């Protein structure tokens, strides 16, 4: 069991208060950001935080309430849509435990933000809508001081008449004002350098979850956290969370901000030269848009970074589908970006999604044809199957089945290691549950 406890315990008017997170690998960035936000608040810093392994989740809650003397626990969940089958069962079990009244269940993340009523009816007491760095500490503070949580912004709850109430949105945060992880708890992860997206791709939850205004963490702040990381670890790989690494600091993807990109990368490269630190830019867990792949972005990446590959979002090989899903680029732009990246020695990982409701057999064939052309250019294909996510226009639509011949080919390619990704698991789950 992994447990992080601050030096002192916070006592409420009614007893000892603690926080438990249901911590899973799929959601670590969210939890690290929330715990980091709590660390900024002097009046909340001494509240103990517990992170049991998922299989020990119920056991740890019971231990805290019955053995360790806690009278109230805030239990936090960050949930994406693909996890909902698991969480429906988890909330069913939470309803049945005899210590349910000693817990306040708070859910956040992409799925609860899009479907707050579903989570509340499953048993959550409150749902955080959108980003949580500002809202979550406010909920904790209200609970500690026995104030009315329902007066806060950025939440949803069911009133006494079991009607859904969604309060006004909370203010969007400035990334520079918050740590990218939880330094005091030793929880480190990739650095989020950009939040939001100007595009409105039809399959994406970003506009629902955090809105379209783009915010950037400044190079100076990123370098400050880079210095901190290298004081904690002898070795560190810098990786970044951003929807478009080459769009860092830019007003539009087609016009990269070369000065800010270089300020960021050169500043990190200069840190602690005697220590082993590597920089990975434009690859997992982020990617780049094809129109942002230019000679200069590639030159800067080659000069300052350690990755020999880049991840680019193509999504479809059909011009008609690219227009329908509002991608904002062409098939030709994808191939041009690949050719240019290859000339700088980068191998390209190209993301595709198959199964858009608008797709025809011809559209799927065009995607496969583009995959074949890219494979001849030494690309790796990362295949996905469309998940009709809540908060997108596909929420109530049926994903298009994969044509039998194409399905057979994709399975063959997967078995031979020609393509990678979780598309088969996604296909089976979506066909069964969505």
Phi, psi and omega in degrees: 000136177260120183230131176242120182234128176288162188304325182236162178257146180268123177262128174273181177297338184247006178139192187281136186241137177218170180237134175237130175251140171272092193272121176229155183300327183293343187235017188297325181299320179296313181295319179299319179294319180293316180293322175299321178294322177298323182297338180285344187259110185302325183282353181244355189295334184266007177286125181290139180241133183239136181229080179287157171298148183308321182288346180250012187302305183292321180299319181291319178299314180297319179298316181296322184277329186257335183249317187270358171083015176282134180261340181212134176234131165273123180249118187252143180226133168249125194227132169254167189298324183292346181265359193294327178300318178295318184284334174298318179291321180297315180292328176299317179292323180296328178296334189267347184286148185283354178253021183302323184290348178268003180243145168245115185265122183238122181247144176209182181108185187299312185290310177300325179296324181276329182228066183299322183297323179301314181292322180293321178288335174289336178139355176295144177277323179217149174240132173273125181266120178080208184292148191246359186300327179270317186289318186298312176300328178294323176295315179301314181298318180296320180292317179300319184265007178057042174266171184278107180297329184295348179275353184281158174275157171077024181228166172228149178201168175260129181280185184300333178270012179063030176261144181289131174238126175242118183281164179305151181299146174281163179294143173292142183273160167267126182300328180295339183276353185230146175289153179280353181204197184246084187298321183290338178261003179068027180256102185246150181200188179302154183267119174284120183248352185204136180225137181100169181204134179282341180276165182226059181301138191293340184262358193257140180270354186306313180301325178289318188283310186230003175084172184268336178301132182266135175235144182239143168276129188293154177304320182299318180290320179297317180295324176301315179289330174298317176300318180299315181299319182285346171281334182272329186229142175290326181237138177207134173259117178279119174232159193229144175257115180194143178289341179204098184302320182285355175266006181302124178076004186263154175277331176212151187299327183283355180230073182302150178267087187298325182296313181292322177300316180291321177303316181294306186290318180294322179296319178289322180297327183283349185288134167042061187305332183280347179265157181275108177223135181239152182239126178239114188235129179083017177224179187313135008268023176239184176209186177230153173275147185299324183286349177268357178276105182232170176305317185287319178296324178289321178298315180296319179295318179295322184287319191252346190247169185253351182283143175253012178219161177226153176249125181236140179270114175259312175074322178205153173261006180258120176303323180295319180289319178303322178289318182296325182268004174063040181291328178083014174214171183252170173297320180299324179297324178295312182293323176297317179298320179295314181298318181293317180296320178299324181293340176262007177087014178266133168275140184256129168265120188247122180275134174229151172235132176240146179112013177300140182303330182281350186295143167251174175302322180295320179297317179295323177295324177294322177296317178296321179297320177293319177303316181298319179295320181289325177298325177291344178260021175069024177277158168255137182258123177254105187263139175233155169251141185299130171254117180289087191282142173302142181090355175251168181289347179271003187308319183254015182253159181266129176295144180287132176295152178279134179304139186307315181294323179289320177301316179298317180294316180297320178295320177298313179299319180296315180298328182269000180075017180283324174236162179223175181119170185263027187299325181292317177296317178299317181299313180295318183290317181293318179297330182273320192251343187252000000 
